[in-house]
Amino acid sequence: MIPPDLSLEFVRVVEQAAIGAARTMGQGDGESADRVAVESMRREMESVAIAGSIVIGEGERDEAPMLFIGESVGTGQGPSVDIAVDPLEGTNLCATGASGAMAVLAAAEQGGLLHAPDVYMEKLVVPGVARDRVALDAPVAENLAGLASALGRDVDDLVIIVLDRPRHEGLIADIRRAGARIRLIGDGDLSAGISAAVSGTGVHAVMGTGGAPEGVLTAAAMRCLDGSIQGRLVLARPSDADRMGKMGITDLDRIYETEELAPGEDIIFAAAGVTRGTLLQGVRFFGDGIRSHCLVMTTRPRQVRFIDTIHVEDRPAPIIRF
């Protein structure tokens, strides 16, 4: 069992990654932003009392800075914990100053998160009430009709988020043909997936292909929010099959449900805003300190917490602004 108080330790980890990345915001250098977030997350993780192992992480697919799969993190003393990370979800968002960039990690007991390489994943994310009304292999129109029925809406009331990529031209056409509305995003399908499971965000589903690390992280969030994700790993190049095989993944057509992507009993999901988004405020710097905004969720106990923190610099008579 993972001690519940570890959730606050992981908040500290994503918080420092977000603050580091936010210092590069708008400078147009995504690689530098990634590197700073990774280094900040790795450095902060060194003091967490766990025997941690990275089981899936961002960076390997596109040779970006990364916490590599199999890397040991933490002090080495404490519970054995598997960790999925994306030190900077929305690299381009941070580099351009756009909204929605976050620092994210998920943790679970050993074996509690899918161990997979950093490849692509076909995904379908919906609210929990619709989990039995959709299927990854079903026609788009059929899935939208099932989703609308589960939500008590008409199809033309639905808003579907899709990454704006050439590979999604057919998917976009199918959604529009069915009558639903689309919100195209440049990056950040993880935060979009979380929004689909939260009532009142105006997002009803996420469809399309994105990164597998984001898929596992989304699954961890869905376990905490009672949402649903279905995913299938995608081969983008021949070497991907070899990498999957070395990790024990041999069925390349398998569709993973939420509980297969994140099967752990004790799951912690932590995220910190880098730039302002739908769910989280970004990091804000002022003369006497820094303000951060974090989300932390756990399955045991079932909790969802937003943490707004002002980090006051060590100066005489600091001024705190609200």
N, C-alpha and C positions, 0 to 999 in steps of 0.2 A: 504494500500500500504506500502511495505517495503522501507524505504529510501535507495537509491543506495549507499550512503556512508557507510552503514552497511557492505558492502562487505569487506572493508578494516579492519573493526573490526574482522570479521571472519577469515581473513587472519592471523591476530595477534594470534587468538586462535589456529588455526592448526599449525602455526609456532612454538609456544611454546610447543605444544604437540610433534611435530617432534624433536625439539631440546632436549627435555627431553628423548624421546625414543632413540635418536641417542647416548646419553651418555652410553647406555647399549648395543650398537651394538656389536655383535660378542661374547658376554659373555655366550651365550648358555642358558639363562634364559628367556624364553618367558613370563612367568607370571610376572616377575619383569618388563620387558619392557612394557607390557600391563598396569601394575599398574602405572608406572611413566607417561605414555602417558595420561591415564585417569585423574590422579591427576593434571597434568599440564593443560589439557584442561578444567577441571572443575574450577580450580583456575582462569584461564584467562577469562573464560566465566562470572565469577561473576561481572566483571566490564563493561560488554556490556549492553548498555541501551535498553533492551528488556524485555518483559514478556514472556520468552521462556519456551517451554515444549518439552522434549524428546519424540518423538512418535515412534521411532524405533532405536535400538542401538545394538551394538555388545557386547557379553559377557554372556547374559542370557542362551543361548543354551548350552555352555560348562562351565558355572560357572566361567568364567574368570572375572577379574576386569572390571567394566563397569560403564557407566552413565546409570542408570536404566530407563526403560520406565515409563513415567509419572513424572519424576524428573523435578522440576522447575529450570530454569537456567536464568542468567542475573540479572540485578538490580531489576527487577519487575516493572520498570518504562519505558514506551515506547511501541512500537507496539507489539501485540501478535504474536508470531512467533513459528511455529512448526519446530523441528530440528531432523534430522537423523544424526547419528554419527558413525564413526568407528575411535576411537582415534589412533589405530595402525592397519592399513590394511596391512597384511603380517607379523603377529607376528613372525612366524618361520623364515621369511626372515631377520628380524632385529636380531633375536637371533643368527643366523648363519652368519650374515654379507653378505647375498646374496642381489642381486639387487631387486628394486621394492617396498620396504616398504614405506608407506605413512601415514600421518595423514589426516583424511578427515571429512568434515561435509557438509550437505546441509540444507538450511533453506528456508522456504516459509511462506506465510501468513497462519493463522489458517485454518486447513483443507486442506492445499496444498500438504501434503505428506501422503502416506498410513500409517495408524496407525495399526501396526501388531506386533505380538510377534517375538522374535528372533528364527525363525525356518529356515528350508531349503527352497530353491526356485529353481524350474526348470527354466532355462533361455535360451533365444535365442536373441543375440545382433547382429545387422547388421547396416550398413550405412543407412541413411534415404532413399536413392534412391531405396533400396531393401525392404522397409517396407511392400509393398503390394505384394511382390513376395515370401514371406516365411510365414510359420505358425508353431506354436509350436507343434501341433499335426500331422503335415505332415511327411511323411517318410524323413529320412536324405538325401537320394539321390535327392528327389524332391526339398528340400530346397536348396541344393547346386547348382542344375541346375538353379533354380530361381535367386539365388544370383549371379551366374556367368553371367547370361543373363543381369541382371540389371547393372552389373559393366562392361559389354562388355569384359568379359574374358572367358577363358575356365575353366572348373572345376579344372583341374590339375594345374591351376595358383593360386588357392585359398589357403590361410593359415588360418586354424581354430585353435583357442586356446581352450584347454580343460584342466580342472584341473586333475592332475594325481592322480586319486582315483580308487580303485577297482570297485566302482559302475558304472564307465564309460567304462568298458571293451567292452560292446556291442556297445555303441556309437562310440568309437574309431574304432572298426572293421567296422562299417557302413561307417564312413567317409573315411577310407582307401579303402574300396571296391568301393566307388563312385569315387575315384581317386584324392581327394583333399589331401593337405598336412596338417600335424598336428604339432602344437607346444604345447607340454605338459608343464604345469607349476605346481609348488608345492603349491603356494599360489598366491593371488593377482589377482583374476578375475575381480575386479573393475577397476584397471588400464588397464587390457586387454580389458575390455568393452569400455573404453574411447578411446583406441587406434583403435578399430574397426570403430569408427565414425570419425577418423581423417585421412585424405588423406596422403599417403606417409609413414605410419608407417609399412606397410607390413603385417598388420593384417586385415582380412576381415570379421571375425565373431567370436563370443564366443558361445559355446554350452555346455550344461551340467547343473548339479545341484550344487549350492553353497549356501551361506548365503542369507537370505532375506534382512538383512540390506544393504548388498552390492548391492542387486537388486534395492532397492529404491534409494540408492545413485547413482547407474548407471543411473536410470531413470531421476533423477534430472540433471545429466550431459548431457544425451541425449536431454532433453528439451532445453538446452543451445546450443547444437551442431547440432540439427536437425537430431539426430540419432534415432534408434529404438530398444526397448527391449520389448519382450513378456515374461511374467513370471507367474508361477503357484506355490502357496504355497504347500509344501510337508509335509505330516505327518510322522515324524520319530518315534513317540511314541504316545500312546493313549492320554496322557495329552495335546498334542498339539491341539487337536480339542477343548478341553475345554478352553484353553487359547485364541484360535481364537474366539470362541463364545463370550467370555467376552468382546472382542474388536469389536463385531458386524460383524465378518466374519463368515457367515453361509454356503456359497456356496464354498465347498472345491475343486470343480473341475474348478472353474472359472479361465480363462486365462486373466491376466491383461495386457493391452496395456500400452505404455509409459505414455500416458496422464491420465491413471487411477492410476498408481503407484506414479506419481508426477503431480497432476492436477493443482497446483498453477499457478497463473498468474505471481507473482513475486518470482522467484527462484534464490537463490544464491548457487553456488557450490564452495567450497574452499578446496584445498589440498596442503600439503607441503611434499616434499620429505624427507624421513628419510635416506634411502640408495639410491644410484644412480639407476635410472631406465630409461625406454624408454622415458617417458614424462618429468621427473623431475630429477635434480641433487639431491644428498643427502646432508644432513647437513655436513659442513666441518668446523673443528675446527683448528684454528691457534693461534699463540702466543698472538695476540692482539685482538682476537675476534672470531666471528662465522659468517659463511656465510650460508644463507638459500635460497631455491628456491621454489617458490609457484606458483600455478595456481588458478586463481579465474575467474569464469564465471557467468554471469547474463543474465536473459531473458529480463529484462527491466531496462536499455537499453541493447540491445543484444551486449555483449562484452565478449571477451576472452582475459585475460591478464596473462602474465608470469611476476613474480616479483622476481628479484634477489637482495637480501639484505645482506649487511655486517653490523653486529652488533658490533660496536667498543667498547671495554672495556674502562672504565674510567681510562685511564693511560696517563701520559705525553707523547706527541709526538708519538701517535700510528702509526704503520706501516701498511698500507692497501695494501694487495696483490691482484692482478688481474690475 
